[in-house]
C-alpha cells in the first residue's frame, strides 16, 4: 500500500537508504575509478546518509518528548535530512548527494521561490527537478556519465510519470537504473575499466530506498522488486575490483573538505579561486552554511581561501598518494590496538583496563561511523581490531573500518553482537602474536559466547514467545525473545537455565545502572545450585539500555 509523503516516509527513506548503502558499500567502493580511484565512494555515501538519518531520528526523538502521540512536522523532518547530509557529506559523490537532498527540501518544504504543487506526486516531480538544478549549480565543471547524469535521468523519468508519489518514485528509480547502465559509454575512464559510475550506483540505491519507503516498507523488511539490485548489465560491473591506474593521468595530490560559514558573495569569490587551484570542485549549501570539496596540489591554499571567505571548520585533508608517507608516519604508532563499543561506564572502565580504546554509547543512540573512525585514529596503531558489540552496528562498523583502511590502518572487524562477546574476545587478545592469529582467536572466543539480554517491554506486542504487555520483563536469547516474565531475577533464572541446557563453562552477568547487587547474588546462587562446574563472573556495567546482559561461554 502506498505511503503518504510525510515525516514517517522521510524517516523510512533514510533508514532504507542507509541499509541499502550498507549492503552495497563494498561493491560501490570497488568500482570507484572517477574522479580519483581511491575506492571510497560507497563508504562516503554511507557516512553522508548516516548523518542525514541521524538528524532525522533526532527530530523524532525531540518531538516525542513534547508530543509522543504524533510525528514531527514534515518540513522539520525534510530540513533535518538535508542539513544532516550537508554537515556529514564525505567525498565528491557524498557532497553532490547532499545538494540533491537540499534541492528536494527546497520544494518539499515550500521554500521561497518554489512551488510545492497540489499533491504529493507533483511535489515529488518538482523536488527531483530542483534537486538536479541545484546539484549542477554546486559542481564547478559538471561531467556527463556521472552521478549528475543519473540524477538528471531520474528527474526526467519522474516528470511525466502518472500516478501517485510511489509511482513517480518508481519511474525516477527505473530511469536512473537505465542511465546508470549507459555511463560507461559516456565517460572514457569508466569504459576502460568496464564499470558504471560509482556515485551513480549509490544514487540508484538511494532512489530505490525512496521507492520502497513510498510503497510502505520500513527498514528490516525484505526488499521488494521495486528496489531490487541494478539491471543485469550493471550487476556484473558491481563485482569487479578496479585498479587505480585506470583513472587516467596525473591527479591532484590532496582532497580538501570543510564546512564553511560564509555569505553568498564570499562563496562566489571562493568558487572562482578554488576552481583555479584544482579539480572536482563542489560547493553546496546555502543560508550561511556550505560544504566545500576540492582536489588540489596545494591543500594549504585551499584552506586559506576558505579562511578568507568565512569560517571553515571540520577541515579534512586526505593525501591521495600517501602510502610512503603513511609507512613513515606509522613507525611511531603502536603495533596493535583494540577499539570496543560499550554501552555503560562500568564496561567502559573494564575494557579500558584491558587495554582497549573505548567508544561509549549514549542512551538510545548508536555511535556514528565518524565516531568509530575517530576512535580508530585515537588508538594510533598500525593494526586495529574493531569490536562493535551490537548487531545493529555491523554496517556502520564496516564503513568505519573501510575508511580507516583507506588511511593506511590494517583493520579487522569482529562481528560481535553483544558486549559479553566483546569481553570474551578481549580476554584472549594477545598483542604479541601475529595479527591474523590474534583475530582468529578473538573471533573464536566471541563466537563461542552465547548472549542474552533482559529488557522491559514498553508496550503490548507480539513476540517469538507470545504476547507481552507493557512492563513485562523480556528475556532475549541471541537476539530473539525467548522468555516473558513478571520479575527480573526470576526471568533471568529461566533464561540462564535455557542457555546452560546446551552446556557452558562460565556465565558472565553485566548489571545495568539501576539493578541491585542482590539480583547478581541470587543468580550466582542459582547457577551454583543447578549447574555444577559452571563459574560466574559479575560486572557492574552501568548501561541504561538493558537491566541485565548475560553471556555463556
ZAMARGU-4260 file (C-alpha; in steps of 0.2 Angstrom, whole numbers, plus 5000, padded with zeros to 4 digits):
<rodrens>
0) 5000/5000/5000 | 5007/5017/4995 | 5013/5029/5009 | 5010/5047/5010 | 5024/5059/5008
5) 5026/5063/5026 | 5038/5064/5041 | 5037/5045/5043 | 5041/5042/5025 | 5056/5053/5026
10) 5062/5043/5041 | 5059/5026/5032 | 5068/5033/5017 | 5083/5037/5027 | 5083/5021/5036
15) 5081/5011/5020 | 5094/5021/5011 | 5107/5018/5025 | 5103/4999/5024 | 5104/4998/5005
20) 5121/5008/5005 | 5127/4997/5019 | 5124/4982/5009 | 5131/4989/4993 | 5146/4999/5000
25) 5160/4987/4996 | 5153/4985/4978 | 5152/5003/4976 | 5170/5006/4983 | 5176/4993/4971
30) 5171/5001/4955 | 5176/5019/4961 | 5188/5025/4947 | 5182/5043/4944 | 5186/5056/4948
35) 5200/5048/4958 | 5202/5029/4960 | 5203/5030/4979 | 5190/5016/4982 | 5179/5026/4995
40) 5164/5032/4986 | 5152/5019/4994 | 5159/5022/5011 | 5157/5041/5009 | 5139/5039/5003
45) 5135/5028/5018 | 5143/5041/5030 | 5133/5055/5022 | 5117/5046/5023 | 5121/5040/5040
50) 5122/5059/5046 | 5106/5063/5037 | 5097/5048/5045 | 5104/5053/5062 | 5097/5071/5060
55) 5080/5064/5056 | 5080/5052/5071 | 5085/5067/5082 | 5070/5077/5076 | 5058/5062/5080
60) 5066/5059/5097 | 5065/5078/5102 | 5047/5078/5096 | 5042/5063/5106 | 5047/5072/5122
65) 5033/5085/5119 | 5020/5076/5109 | 5023/5057/5108 | 5006/5054/5100 | 5010/5062/5084
70) 5025/5063/5072 | 5035/5079/5069 | 5031/5091/5056 | 5035/5086/5038 | 5045/5102/5034
75) 5056/5100/5050 | 5060/5082/5045 | 5065/5086/5027 | 5075/5101/5033 | 5084/5090/5046
80) 5088/5077/5032 | 5095/5090/5021 | 5105/5098/5035 | 5112/5082/5042 | 5118/5076/5024
85) 5126/5093/5022 | 5136/5093/5038 | 5141/5075/5036 | 5144/5075/5017 | 5160/5065/5013
90) 5169/5065/4996 | 5164/5071/4979 | 5148/5060/4977 | 5143/5062/4995 | 5144/5081/4993
95) 5133/5080/4977 | 5120/5069/4986 | 5119/5082/5000 | 5115/5095/4987 | 5102/5084/4979
100) 5093/5082/4995 | 5094/5100/4999 | 5086/5104/4982 | 5072/5092/4986 | 5070/5100/5003
105) 5068/5117/4995 | 5052/5111/4986 | 5046/5099/4999 | 5046/5112/5012 | 5039/5126/5001
110) 5055/5137/5002 | 5053/5155/4994 | 5054/5154/4975 | 5047/5136/4974 | 5030/5130/4971
115) 5026/5114/4981 | 5012/5109/4969 | 4995/5102/4974 | 4998/5084/4978 | 5012/5073/4984
120) 5016/5066/4966 | 5018/5084/4959 | 5028/5089/4974 | 5040/5075/4971 | 5042/5078/4952
125) 5046/5096/4956 | 5058/5091/4970 | 5068/5079/4959 | 5069/5093/4946 | 5075/5106/4958
130) 5087/5093/4966 | 5096/5091/4949 | 5096/5110/4946 | 5104/5113/4962 | 5117/5099/4960
135) 5123/5106/4944 | 5124/5123/4952 | 5135/5116/4965 | 5148/5107/4954 | 5160/5119/4945
140) 5163/5108/4930 | 5149/5096/4928 | 5154/5080/4919 | 5142/5068/4910 | 5142/5050/4914
145) 5142/5053/4932 | 5130/5054/4947 | 5124/5070/4939 | 5118/5061/4923 | 5109/5048/4933
150) 5101/5062/4944 | 5095/5071/4928 | 5088/5055/4921 | 5078/5051/4937 | 5071/5069/4936
155) 5066/5066/4918 | 5058/5049/4921 | 5048/5057/4935 | 5042/5072/4925 | 5029/5064/4915
160) 5025/5049/4926 | 5007/5046/4930 | 5000/5040/4947 | 5004/5044/4965 | 5020/5048/4973
165) 5025/5030/4974 | 5023/5028/4955 | 5033/5044/4952 | 5047/5037/4963 | 5047/5021/4954
170) 5048/5030/4937 | 5063/5040/4943 | 5072/5025/4950 | 5069/5015/4934 | 5075/5029/4923
175) 5091/5031/4935 | 5095/5012/4933 | 5094/5014/4914 | 5105/5030/4914 | 5117/5021/4926
180) 5119/5007/4913 | 5124/5019/4900 | 5138/5028/4910 | 5152/5018/4903 | 5149/5024/4886
185) 5148/5042/4892 | 5164/5043/4902 | 5180/5036/4895 | 5188/5030/4911 | 5173/5020/4915
190) 5173/5012/4898 | 5191/5007/4900 | 5188/5000/4917 | 5172/4991/4912 | 5162/4998/4926
195) 5147/5010/4929 | 5149/5026/4939 | 5151/5023/4957 | 5142/5038/4963 | 5128/5035/4951
200) 5126/5017/4958 | 5125/5025/4975 | 5111/5037/4969 | 5101/5022/4962 | 5102/5014/4979
205) 5095/5029/4987 | 5081/5031/4974 | 5077/5013/4977 | 5075/5016/4995 | 5063/5031/4991
210) 5053/5019/4981 | 5052/5006/4995 | 5048/5020/5008 | 5033/5026/4997 | 5027/5009/4994
215) 5025/5007/5013 | 5041/4997/5018 | 5052/5000/5033 | 5069/4996/5037 | 5071/4977/5041
220) 5058/4971/5029 | 5063/4960/5014 | 5066/4970/4999 | 5053/4970/4986 | 5055/4971/4967
225) 5053/4990/4966 | 5071/4992/4974 | 5079/4976/4968 | 5098/4977/4963 | 5103/4986/4947
230) 5100/4979/4930 | 5108/4963/4925 | 5120/4973/4914 | 5126/4983/4929 | 5127/4969/4941
235) 5142/4962/4933 | 5151/4978/4934 | 5147/4979/4953 | 5158/4964/4957 | 5174/4969/4949
240) 5189/4977/4958 | 5196/4991/4948 | 5215/4995/4948 | 5219/5013/4952 | 5229/5016/4936
245) 5213/5015/4926 | 5209/5033/4932 | 5219/5041/4919 | 5233/5054/4920 | 5241/5063/4935
250) 5228/5069/4948 | 5230/5082/4961 | 5238/5076/4977 | 5225/5081/4990 | 5207/5080/4994
255) 5201/5095/5004 | 5184/5096/5013 | 5177/5108/5025 | 5161/5116/5032 | 5161/5135/5029
260) 5151/5148/5037 | 5150/5162/5024 | 5138/5173/5014 | 5134/5171/4996 | 5145/5184/4990
265) 5161/5177/4998 | 5156/5160/4992 | 5155/5166/4974 | 5173/5173/4976 | 5179/5156/4984
270) 5172/5146/4969 | 5182/5156/4957 | 5198/5154/4967 | 5196/5136/4971 | 5192/5132/4953
275) 5209/5140/4948 | 5218/5130/4961 | 5211/5112/4957 | 5198/5100/4951 | 5182/5091/4956
280) 5176/5107/4964 | 5159/5105/4973 | 5152/5119/4984 | 5135/5116/4991 | 5124/5123/5004
285) 5116/5140/5007 | 5109/5150/5021 | 5126/5154/5028 | 5132/5136/5029 | 5142/5127/5015
290) 5151/5111/5012 | 5167/5114/5001 | 5175/5099/4992 | 5190/5101/4980 | 5205/5091/4974
295) 5221/5101/4974 | 5240/5100/4975 | 5241/5115/4987 | 5230/5110/5002 | 5236/5125/5012
300) 5230/5137/4999 | 5213/5128/4998 | 5210/5130/5017 | 5217/5148/5016 | 5204/5153/5003
305) 5191/5146/5015 | 5198/5157/5029 | 5197/5172/5018 | 5179/5168/5013 | 5172/5165/5031
310) 5175/5152/5045 | 5180/5135/5039 | 5179/5120/5052 | 5179/5101/5052 | 5193/5103/5039
315) 5198/5086/5032 | 5213/5084/5021 | 5217/5067/5013 | 5233/5064/5003 | 5229/5053/4988
320) 5247/5046/4986 | 5251/5045/5005 | 5257/5027/5005 | 5275/5030/5008 | 5271/5045/5020
325) 5259/5033/5029 | 5273/5020/5031 | 5285/5033/5038 | 5272/5041/5050 | 5266/5024/5057
330) 5284/5020/5063 | 5279/5029/5079 | 5262/5020/5081 | 5258/5006/5092 | 5258/4989/5083
335) 5241/4984/5088 | 5225/4991/5097 | 5208/4985/5100 | 5193/4998/5098 | 5177/4992/5108
340) 5160/5000/5108 | 5152/4998/5125 | 5135/5004/5132 | 5140/5009/5150 | 5153/5017/5161
345) 5157/5001/5170 | 5160/4992/5154 | 5170/5006/5148 | 5181/5006/5163 | 5183/4987/5161
350) 5188/4987/5143 | 5200/5002/5146 | 5209/4992/5159 | 5210/4978/5147 | 5219/4990/5135
355) 5205/4994/5123 | 5201/5011/5116 | 5183/5013/5120 | 5168/5021/5111 | 5154/5024/5124
360) 5137/5024/5118 | 5123/5036/5123 | 5106/5030/5129 | 5095/5027/5114 | 5109/5032/5102
365) 5122/5022/5092 | 5139/5029/5088 | 5141/5036/5070 | 5153/5029/5058 | 5164/5045/5060
370) 5165/5042/5079 | 5171/5025/5076 | 5184/5031/5063 | 5190/5044/5076 | 5192/5031/5089
375) 5202/5020/5077 | 5213/5036/5074 | 5214/5039/5093 | 5221/5021/5095 | 5236/5026/5084
380) 5241/5009/5079 | 5246/5000/5063 | 5234/4986/5067 | 5216/4988/5075 | 5203/4975/5080
385) 5186/4983/5080 | 5173/4976/5092 | 5156/4984/5088 | 5147/4973/5102 | 5130/4977/5094
390) 5121/4968/5079 | 5114/4984/5073 | 5131/4992/5071 | 5138/4980/5059 | 5136/4991/5043
395) 5142/5006/5052 | 5157/4997/5059 | 5161/4990/5042 | 5160/5008/5034 | 5172/5014/5048
400) 5184/5000/5045 | 5185/5003/5027 | 5188/5022/5029 | 5202/5018/5042 | 5210/5006/5029
405) 5210/5020/5016 | 5220/5030/5029 | 5233/5016/5030 | 5227/5006/5045 | 5225/4987/5045
410) 5208/4984/5052 | 5199/4968/5057 | 5181/4969/5061 | 5175/4955/5073 | 5156/4955/5071
415) 5152/4954/5090 | 5134/4956/5093 | 5134/4959/5112 | 5146/4967/5125 | 5148/4950/5133
420) 5155/4943/5116 | 5167/4958/5116 | 5173/4954/5134 | 5176/4936/5128 | 5186/4942/5114
425) 5196/4954/5124 | 5200/4941/5137 | 5210/4931/5124 | 5218/4946/5115 | 5237/4944/5114
430) 5246/4959/5106 | 5262/4949/5104 | 5256/4936/5092 | 5253/4938/5073 | 5238/4949/5069
435) 5229/4935/5059 | 5231/4923/5073 | 5225/4935/5086 | 5210/4940/5076 | 5206/4921/5074
440) 5207/4918/5092 | 5197/4933/5097 | 5183/4928/5084 | 5183/4911/5090 | 5180/4917/5108
445) 5167/4929/5103 | 5158/4915/5093 | 5158/4903/5107 | 5149/4915/5118 | 5130/4914/5118
450) 5122/4930/5124 | 5106/4936/5131 | 5098/4952/5137 | 5084/4956/5149 | 5073/4971/5144
455) 5057/4979/5150 | 5043/4979/5137 | 5037/4997/5133 | 5020/4992/5125 | 5010/4977/5121
460) 5016/4967/5106 | 5018/4950/5098 | 5035/4941/5101 | 5043/4924/5097 | 5037/4919/5115
465) 5020/4925/5114 | 5011/4942/5118 | 5019/4953/5130 | 5011/4968/5140 | 5019/4984/5144
470) 5030/4982/5159 | 5034/4963/5156 | 5052/4958/5158 | 5058/4950/5141 | 5072/4938/5140
475) 5080/4939/5123 | 5092/4925/5119 | 5104/4928/5104 | 5093/4942/5099 | 5076/4934/5099
480) 5063/4935/5113 | 5063/4918/5122 | 5055/4921/5139 | 5042/4933/5145 | 5041/4936/5164
485) 5035/4947/5178 | 5051/4950/5188 | 5069/4952/5183 | 5078/4939/5193 | 5065/4925/5190
490) 5065/4929/5172 | 5084/4929/5171 | 5085/4912/5180 | 5074/4905/5166 | 5085/4912/5153
495) 5101/4905/5161 | 5093/4888/5163 | 5089/4888/5144 | 5106/4894/5139 | 5115/4882/5150
500) 5105/4867/5145 | 5116/4867/5129 | 5132/4867/5141 | 5143/4880/5147 | 5158/4883/5157
505) 5157/4902/5163 | 5142/4914/5165 | 5145/4932/5163 | 5132/4944/5171 | 5133/4963/5167
510) 5122/4973/5178 | 5113/4989/5172 | 5113/5005/5181 | 5098/5003/5192 | 5100/4984/5196
515) 5104/4980/5214 | 5118/4968/5219 | 5105/4956/5227 | 5100/4951/5209 | 5118/4946/5205
520) 5119/4936/5221 | 5103/4927/5218 | 5108/4922/5200 | 5125/4916/5206 | 5117/4905/5219
525) 5105/4899/5206 | 5119/4894/5194 | 5130/4886/5208 | 5115/4876/5214 | 5109/4870/5197
530) 5124/4869/5186 | 5139/4861/5193 | 5156/4866/5187 | 5150/4882/5180 | 5158/4898/5186
535) 5150/4915/5187 | 5158/4932/5185 | 5149/4948/5188 | 5152/4966/5181 | 5143/4982/5185
540) 5141/4988/5168 | 5131/5004/5172 | 5122/5003/5155 | 5105/5011/5153 | 5099/5001/5138
545) 5096/4984/5147 | 5095/4980/5165 | 5105/4964/5163 | 5116/4957/5150 | 5121/4938/5151
550) 5135/4928/5142 | 5138/4910/5142 | 5154/4903/5136
</rodrens>
